[in-house]
Amino acid sequence: MIQIALADEQLSFDCAGARLCAAARMVLERAGIRTAVISLAVVNDPTIRALHRAYLGRDEATDVLSFPLEQSAGRLEGEVVVSAETAARVAPRYGWRAADELLLYVIHGTLHLVGYDDRAAADVAAMRAAERDVLAQFGLVARPPRTGRARGASSTKPVNRRARSGKGARSP
């Protein structure tokens, strides 16, 4: 059984929580995960900044943090924390709604929980393909930003460091 709990702790916009949970479930099922307990938290920039500082040592807001808590054959426990304020700020660059950008963050974070990585070029390509596949199920197509810089072309990379459970936290 897959259990997904959503905590919407922000006031920026309607996060379309059912859609976020459906996307996380889709990622888990496509990865062959049949038993999972996942927590999704939609927060503001100050909250995600504090978590980013506490667990990855970076004193800045980010879009998504993933905390894998436990994983064994077919079972997964983890947390995905996403910033609604970052989504609202970034979405216009891509020509879509903040809720769509937030959906991408949940997909990206859940992909990290199931083992995807985006440090090496080949890994980035696989992760972007998986993101596109799930986004397509929601009628969305990931586009390059209006500024011309391709999505995923940032210089920031995920870092495995100690998370709340002592396991790796990830941030793109």
Secondary structure as the mmCIF struct_conf table of DSSP 4:
data_model
#
loop_
_struct_conf.conf_type_id
_struct_conf.id
_struct_conf.beg_label_comp_id
_struct_conf.beg_label_asym_id
_struct_conf.beg_label_seq_id
_struct_conf.end_label_comp_id
_struct_conf.end_label_asym_id
_struct_conf.end_label_seq_id
STRN STRN1 ILE A 2 ASP A 8
BEND BEND1 SER A 12 PHE A 13
HELX_RH_AL_P HELX_RH_AL_P1 GLY A 17 ARG A 30
TURN_TY1_P TURN_TY1_P1 ALA A 31 GLY A 32
STRN STRN2 THR A 35 VAL A 43
HELX_RH_AL_P HELX_RH_AL_P2 ASP A 45 LEU A 56
BEND BEND2 GLU A 60 GLU A 60
BEND BEND3 ASP A 63 ASP A 63
STRN STRN3 VAL A 64 SER A 72
TURN_TY1_P TURN_TY1_P2 ALA A 73 GLY A 74
STRN STRN4 ARG A 75 SER A 83
HELX_RH_AL_P HELX_RH_AL_P3 ALA A 84 TYR A 94
TURN_TY1_P TURN_TY1_P3 GLY A 95 GLY A 95
BEND BEND4 TRP A 96 TRP A 96
HELX_RH_AL_P HELX_RH_AL_P4 ALA A 98 LEU A 113
TURN_TY1_P TURN_TY1_P4 VAL A 114 GLY A 115
BEND BEND5 ARG A 119 ALA A 120
HELX_RH_AL_P HELX_RH_AL_P5 ALA A 121 GLN A 137
TURN_TY1_P TURN_TY1_P5 PHE A 138 GLY A 139
TURN_TY1_P TURN_TY1_P6 ARG A 146 THR A 147
BEND BEND6 GLY A 148 GLY A 148
HELX_LH_PP_P HELX_LH_PP_P1 ARG A 149 ALA A 150
TURN_TY1_P TURN_TY1_P7 ARG A 151 GLY A 152
BEND BEND7 SER A 155 SER A 155
STRN STRN5 ARG A 161 ARG A 162
TURN_TY1_P TURN_TY1_P8 ARG A 164 SER A 165
BEND BEND8 GLY A 166 LYS A 167
STRN STRN6 GLY A 168 ALA A 169
STRN STRN7 ARG A 170 ARG A 170
#
